[in-house]
Amino acid sequence: MGLFTVDEAREVLAELLPVLDEIVALRAQAAELSTDLAEGTGPTEHGGLPELKGLHARLDELMTRVQETGAELKGFAPLLVDFPSDLDGTPVLLCWLEGDRALTWYHRTDTGFAGRRPLT
């Protein structure tokens, strides 16, 4: 995939927000169920090993859906999605972090997340 303009990345993000919200919710369910199963309590109100495998399969589907857009899934907890772009000739990543409801940050590709700046 190529580079995103800011507007294109914002459009894709708007389409992906329900997917990203589902990833966050399923991630929490899977973490709780994994903990319950690791503690040896057996199947719980959240289910057992079959339910955990189902959660993982659904998470894989959703993460693939994100990546099929050309966005880069960079973090899982917290969820971090980057959109390759170019601002005034400088390679950047338009950066969305879990909890954001819009795409308002970027960082140069050579500075990473620590170099995040607000989009103007």
N, C-alpha and C positions, 0 to 999 in steps of 0.2 A: 504494500500500500504506500501511497505517497504522503505528502505533507498535508496537514489540515490548515485551512485559514481559521482565524478565531471564530468566525461565524459558523463555519462547517463543524468545528469541534463542539461548539455550543449546541448545535442542532443534534448531533450524535449523542451528546451527553443527555439532552432532554429525553431522547428516546431510550437511553440506557438507565435513567434513574430508577424506574421500577425494577429492572434487573438487578441493579446495585443494591437497592433496598432489600430485595429477596435474598441476595448473597449474604448481607449482614444478618438478616433474621435466621437463615439456615445455618450460618456459621455458629451463632449462639446456641441453637438447638443441638448441633453436632457436638459442640464443646461440652454441654451439659450431659448429653447422653454418653459421650466418651468417658467422662468423669464417673458417672454412675456405674458404667460397666467395669471400669478399672478398679473401682472400690469393691467389686465383687457382689454388688447388691442384686445382680441379675437383671432381668427385664424390669423396667420401671414404668411409671406413668407415661414416659416419653417413648417407651418401646425397648427393643433389644438390638442385637447385632444386625438383623435384617433391616430395621429402620435406619440404623446408622449407615449401613452400606447404601441405602436409598438416598439418604441425605448427601452423602459424598458424591454419588452419581449425579444428583441434581446440581450440586455445586460445580462439578466438572462441566456440565452442560452450560450453565450460566456463565462461567468464566470463559469458555470457548466462544460463547456469543459475544462477549465483550471484545475479545481479541479479533474476532472476524470483522469487526468494524474498522480495524487498523489502529485502534487504541492499544496501548501497552499496559497490561496489568502488572504493576510494580510492587504492590504490597497487598497482603491478605488481611492482616490485623495490625493496624487499621488498613482498610481498603484504600488503595492509592492507584489512580489511573492517570497515565500521561498520554497526551496527544502530540506526536511529532509535528513541529511547525517551524516557521522561520519568521523572525521579527526584524525588519530592517537589515536583512542579510546575515543575521546571526541565528545559528541553529538553536532552537529552544524546544522545551517540552511544556505544553500547556498542561497545568497540573490540577487535578481534582483529588481532594482528600475526603475520606468518609466524614460525613457531617455537613459538608458543603452542599448547598442546593443549586449552585450555579458555578460556572467556570470563571474564576476571577484571579487566578494565580498562574505564574509561569516561572521557569528557571532555565538558565542556559544549560545546554547539554554537558558542558564541562564543569559546572559547579554543583550539580545535583540538588537534592531537596533543600540542602542548607542555604542555597542561593535563591530561594523562592522570593518573588517580588509580585506585588499586585499588578494586574493588567490595567493599563490606563485607557 
